[in-house]
Amino acid sequence: MIEDKNQQSTPLSDLGEFGLIDHLTKNFKIKHTSTIRGIGDDAAVLEFKNKKIVVTNDLLVEGVHFDLSYMPLKHLGYKAVIVNLSDVYAMNASATQITVSIAVSNRFPLEALEDLYAGIETAANIYNIDVVGGDTTSSTTGLLISVTAIGEVETGAEVYRSGAKPNDLLVVSGDLGGAYMGLQVLEREKEVYKVNPNSQPDLEPYSYIIERQLKPEARKDVVKLLSDLKLKPTSMIDISDGLSSEIIHICKQSKVGCDLYEEKIPLDPQVISTCEEFNIDSTTVALNGGEDYELLFTISQDDYPKIKANPNFSIIGHIKEESEGMHLVTRAETRIPIKAQGWKNFNA
């Protein structure tokens, strides 16, 4: 599953830790003037002059965050970078550098890690970021990936979760629920494979939602679009744990309430049809699925003309006074309190 038996398999012990780092990072090129020194010294040296710096970190653990029976290592490397860049863009910032650290067991040959780092390199090239450091160590269980992302933002342009005000509009980029439904399809096909290893799944009808799970994209384009529109959100967050969780984060940090309208939540037709196939409610999936990596933000009503009819955005609700609470307004116009039921790290 991890390696092709016909492919050369080089034990990591042949290289040693420093030889492995040199081998995996030899193709990384420096792109930013803010990177004074990257890989190869005791620490990276960065210089950002008069800008504010944002820093974020995510940890991905095999068996918890990914399953290598259907997650190709190249895709995993790409996704590990993307989930961190998304947090940088949620601050209205530009991502500039990352560090990558891995813990890996001896069941992985060198060629498997080359695939992982090929995905990291692809993401670094597409999103124009420098890989400036990291670490490798051994693991007794499986694969663990830790990525730290660094970005910059002009002073005054940074956006927090805490700036939403009553009467602001609640806006989301893209569409929701695709990553979760892609995961459901992959899990189903994994179970089929266990019963019949010769079965060949037809995944073409699910291509969009599977890509949303295996190869998500961070919304760097939204940050640029907002800048071009001369529009600064009052608050912003990325959607990693589900729409309901992220709305609650904004409302709690901003000390406000909100009305979210079910009929306004953007859903791709493939999400809707797959939800019907699995007999799952599509609104529940959008609210609690997570891993969509879209941006959720609030804007002043005065800025409504700037995004009106823009195909990149959906206005899905509005902010209210804290005392009015957080509610989903259903298609039947019933008001239901919003609760965070998305993926939780420490559930039994």
N, C-alpha and C positions, 0 to 999 in steps of 0.2 A: 504494500500500500504506500509505503514511504519511498521505496526505491524500485527501479526497474532491474530485475535480476540479470538482464542482458547488458546493463550499463556498468561501467567501471565503478568500483566501490572503494574509496580511499579512507582508511580509518583516520579519525581526527588525531590520534596519537602520533601519526607520522609527521604532523606539523608542529605540535606543541601550541601553547596559548598564543604566543607572540607571532609565530609563523602563521597561525590561523587568522589572526586579526589582519596581518599584512596581506595575506592572500585574499580575504573577503573584501577588503577596502581599497585595493589597489586601483580600482577604476573610478573612485569618487573624485570629482573635480570641484574646485572652489569657484563659486559664481558670484558671491557677494563681497563688496568692499568692506563690509562690517566684519568679515571673517579674516582676522589678522593671522591666526595660526589654527589649523585644523587638526587632523589626525597626525600623530607622530611625536607628540611631546607629552609631558605629564598632564597638561590640561590645554583645552582650547583657549584662544585669546580672541575676544570679540570687542569691537568698538562701535557704538551706536550714536555717538555725538549727542545731539539734543533731543533724541526721541525717547519715549517710554518703552520699556522692555516688558514683554509678557512671556511667562514660562509655564508650561503644563507638562504633565506626565501621565501615561497610561500603561497599565500592565496587562498583558494577554497571557493566559495560562492554558496549556493544553488540557482538554477534558472539562474545562470550565467555560472558556471563551471561544474555543474552536475545536473542531473534530477533524483530524487529518485523514479520516476515511473518505471525506468528500471535499476538503479544503486543500487545493494544491498549494505547495509551499511558496511558489512565486506570488500567488494571490494573497497568501497570508502576509508576506513581507510588505506587499503593497498596502494592504488593509491596516497593518500595524502603524504605518506612517499616516495614513488618511485619518484615522480616528483621533490622532493628536493634532493634526493640522486643523481639523474641524473646530477644536476648542480655541485655537488661536484666532480663527476667522470670526468666532462668536464674540470676540472682544473688539471686533472691527479693526483688527490688526493684520499685518502682512507677516506670513511665516518666512523665516530666513535660514534657520539652522535646526538640525536635530542631532541627538546622540542616540545610539542604538546599543542596547546590552541584551545578551542572550545567555540563558542557562540551558544546556543541551546534554542529553544522555548519549551513551556510546552506541545506541542503536541507530543513530543518525550518521551516515557517512559524510565525507566532505562534499560530495556532489549534491546532497540534499540541502546543505547550508548555502551552497552556491546558488541554488534555485531561490532560496529565501532572500538572499542578498540581491539577486537580480530583480526581484520585486521591489525591494527597498530602493535600489538604484533607479528603477523606472519611475517610481513615485517622486523621487528627488529631482529627476530631470523634468517631468511633466509639471511639477509644482514649483520648480526653480528654487530649490533649497539646498544648502550645504550639509553634508554629513560630517560632523566635526569631532566625533569621539564615541566612546562606548566601552563595553567590556564583554568578555566571554568567560564563562565558567562552566563547570560540569554540573549535571543534574542527575539525581538518582531515579527520577520518575519519567519525565518527558521534556517537553520544550516550553520554555518561558521566555517571553519577549518584553522588554521594557524600553519604551521610546520616550525621550524628553524632547519637546519642541519649544523653540525660542522664536519670538517674533518682535516686531517693532510697530509702533503706532505714534503718529504725531500727537503731541500733548494737546489735550482737549478733544481729540477724536475718539478716544477710547470709550467703549460702551460696556456698562455693567448690567447685572441682572436687577439692580435695585432702583432703576430710574423711571419705572412705569408710573403714570399718573391717571386718576379717574378721567374717563372720556377718551383716553388713548385708544387707538385701533390695534387689534391683535392680528398679526400678519405672519404667514408662513411661506417659505419658498418650496417649490417642487410639489411632490405628492408623498403620501405617507402609507405605511403598512407593507410596502413591497419587500423589505428585508425580512420581516417576520414570516411572511407567506413563502418567500423563497426558502427559508429555513425549514418550513413545514414540508415542502416538496422534497428537499434533500434528505430530511429524516425519514420520510416515507420510502424513498427509493433505497435508502440504506437498509431498511428492514426487509424490503423485497430482495435485495442482493444477498442478505444473510440466508434467506430461504432458498434462493436460486442464483448462485454466482454467475450463471451463464446468461441471465436476463440482461437485455440492453434497453435501458429506459429511454423513452422519447421525451426529452426535456425542452424541445423546441417551443411548445405552447407556453412554457414558463420562462423563456429566455430573459425577459426584463427583470422579473422578481428574483431570479437566481443570481443575476449580475448585481442586483441591489444588495444581496447577502454576501457574495464572494468577492466582489470588486466594487465596493462603494466609492463614491467621489465626495470630496469635501467642497463646500460652496465658496471657493475663492472668488468666483465670478460675481457672487452676490455682493461681496465687499466692494468690488470695483464698481458694480452697477449703482450701489447706494452712493458712492463717492461721485460718480458721473451725474447722478440725479440731484446732487447737493442735499442729500437726505441723511440725517444722523438719527438713528433709532433712539428712543428714550431708554430702552432696555433690550437685551438680546441674549440668547442661549442656543446651543446646538441640541438637536433632538437625537440623543443617544439612548435614553432609557424609556422613551415613549412620550407622546404629546402631553398626557395628563401630568406626568411627573415634572416635565419642564415648565408647564403652565404654573404648577404649584410652586416651583422654585422661584419664578419671577414674582408671583403674587406675594409670597412670604417675604422675599427680600425687599420688595417694593412697598410692602404693607398696604396692599390693595386687594380687591376682589375682581371677578370677571364673569362675563357670560360668553361661553363658547357655543357656537351654533353647529349642530350636527350636520345640517344640510350643506354647510360651507366647507367642511373638511375635504381637502382634495385627495381623490383616490384614482389611481390608474385603472383602466378597464380590466387589465390582467389581474389586479388585486381583487377587484369585485368578483370576477368569474371564478378565481381560485378559492375565494372565501365561500362562494356558493357550493363549489365542489367539495370542500372540506366541512361544510355546514358550520362555518364560523361567522359571527357577526362582524362585518367590515369596520364598523365604528369602534368596536372593542379592540380590533387589531390596530387601528390607527392610534387609538388612545394609549395602548399598553405595549405595543409590539417592540418599539425601539430599533436602534441601529440604522435609522434612515439618514442620519447626518445632514438633515436639512437645518435651516436656520429659522428660529422662531423669534419674532421681535415685535416691539410695540412702537407706534409712531403717533405723533400729535395729529389730531384731526385736521389741523391746518396743512399738513403735508399730504393729505389724501389725494389731491390732484396730481401729485408727482408719481404715484403708483397706480392710479386708476387705470383699469384695463391692461395693466402690464402682465403679460403671460407668465412671467417668472414668479408672481406672487398671488396669494389668495388671502383676502381679508376674512378671518374666521370668527371674529368676535370683538368685544370691546372691554375695556377696563372699567371697573366700578369702585365704589367706596369699599374699604375693607369690611365694614360692618354688613355688607350685602352678600358676602361669601363668594365662593367659586362654584359656578354651575354650568352643566351641559344643558343646553336648550334643545330638546329632541325635535324630530320632524313633526311630532304630534304636539309640540309646544309644551311638553312637560319639562319641568326644571329638576335636574338631578344633580346632587352635590358631586363635584369632581374629586375622585380619590386616586392616589397613586397606586396602581396595581401592576406596574411594569416589572421588568426583570430586576430581581434583588440579589445582590452578591451572596448574602449569608443565609438564604433560605435553607432549611434542612432538606 
